[in-house]
C-alpha cells in the first residue's frame, strides 16, 4: 500500500470499474444488486428488485423511475441500485453523470457506505454522500459525510452548492477519496473538502460500496409534500466510473 506522502503526490487516475449503460434492459447482475422494500427515513416508496418499470437501461442511460402506484403496501415505487456484495473500493475517484428529477417530493442520491455495515451498523460503517438533492429546495446540491465521533455518536459535516439546470442536462458529481482527505466536485468544481486530521475524526479507511437511489418523500425529501401529479418521473444516469490513484 502506498504511503500518505505518496498518495499526496498523485494527480493521476486509472479506471478500475465502470458501467456505461450501453445495453438496453435490466442492470448487469455481475455489477449491481438492489435494495428492496421500505428501507429508511419514513420514505413513501417501495424499492423494487429488477423491475423494468423502476430501473432499466434505455438509450444509453440508466433510468430510475419513480411511479405513483399501490405496491406492497406503499403508494409509490422506485429503485435503489447498489454494488454491495459485487464491488467495493478503498480510495480513488468516483464520478457519476446524472440528470435529476424535478418532481416535488423526490430525493435522488449518489453515495457510499462501508461494506462492514452488516457487522457494525450505521453510522459506524461510515457514509459518504456524493450528491443529494431534495426537490423542495430546487437546485441545491448537497455533499455530506457521516461517521462516529469520539463519544461514539453520529456526527456529520458537509456543504452545498447551487445548480440551476440540475434537471435539464447531465452534470458530473464526483468525490476524490484518499488517506489525506475527501474532496467533492460538481462538474470538476470543488464544493466541499474534508481533510484528514487524525484517526479520531476519520473512519473512512475501509472498503465502501456504491448506492444510487431515488427516494420519494421521507423525513427530508417530503418536508413540503409530494406532488402526486408529477409522477412518473425519471432520474437518469449516463455513466458511473471509479478510478484508482496511480503513481506518476
ABEGO torsion letter per residue (X at the ends): XBBAAAAAABABBBBABBBAGABBEBBBAAABBBBBEBABGGBABBBBBGBAAABBBBGGBBBBBBBBBBBGGBABBBBBBBABGABBBBEEBBBBBBBBBABBGBBBBBBBBBAAAAAAEOAAAEBBBABBBBAABBGBBBBBBBBBBAAGBBBBBBBBBBBAAAAABBBBBBBBBBAAEBBBBBGGBBABBBBBAEAAABABABBBBBBBBBBBEEAAAAAAEBBAAAOBBBBBBABBBBBBBBBX
